């Protein structure tokens, strides 16, 4: 689990791990639950922030768990996708989700719930790389070109494994790969393939979650991909669930504010805070023609994915 030396079941430092590394608890901070009252601002912090020294401070949470709160993911079965430099998938569960693919589980901020987190490390950075290193144009021009290429090239694929794959199958040897590239393809065909590859891999991650017991009914999307109509259309066409967009631009900051709001008594619990502070919009379904195209292309991606793995394992 992501807390490393902490026993996630007892919420205490793991005595066996500490013994193995020769460290004592006196070297480590006290473990406090998210939302615990810590104290008030220091004089210097109050001065810099322009706030009263009586401002109460509450223990925070990991950024993706704050994102979970900020997206209103406070019930068993909630599922969210944060789309930044990396794309992060988190499922909210009522028990630890243990999987062969090593999905990282930890306690949610909501006391009785757990989170299961996987990071798609090559998410948004894949498009940044292509825009800066290959296309040499602004996002607006790239988006205009991709829009006219979507749903046209079924065999051109990009596997965005710049530093290996973290899941659903871990393989550090995989690298970024185009397949099916022809002389008739231009930078916009390739950009579309890059965006599709990120979505296809995320779809495989979601399927792995479902295989391991997570529910896949609705997906709440936040972050940079909301600014891309093309990426959202691809997700709606590929993912086999309803998609909701998180209206607030910075869900992590909102989640941190929700921790303080509950801690200070403005809301009775995190569910009330989510009802009062989070706004969601349900996305319309993708056109059936585009949906059928991307479902076929996802199957081609799956089949070629196993072949790409073989390429990078030759000579072992």
Secondary structure, 3 states (H helix, E strand, C coil): CCCCCEECCCCEECHHHHHHHCCCHHHCCCCCCCCCEEEECCHHHHHHHCCCCCCEEECCCCHHHHHHHHCCCCCCCCEEEEECCCEEEEEEECCCCCCCCCCEEEECCCCCCEEEEEEECCHHHHHHHHHHHHHCCCHHHHHHHHHHHCCCCCCCEEECCCCCECCCCCECCCCCEEECCCCCCCHHHHHHHHHHHHHHHHHHHHHHHHHCCCCCCEEEEEEHHHHCHHHHHHHHHHCCCEEEEECCCCHHHHHHHHHHHHHCCCCCCHHHHHHHHCCEEECCCCCHHHHHHHHHHHHHHHHHHHHHHHHHCCCC
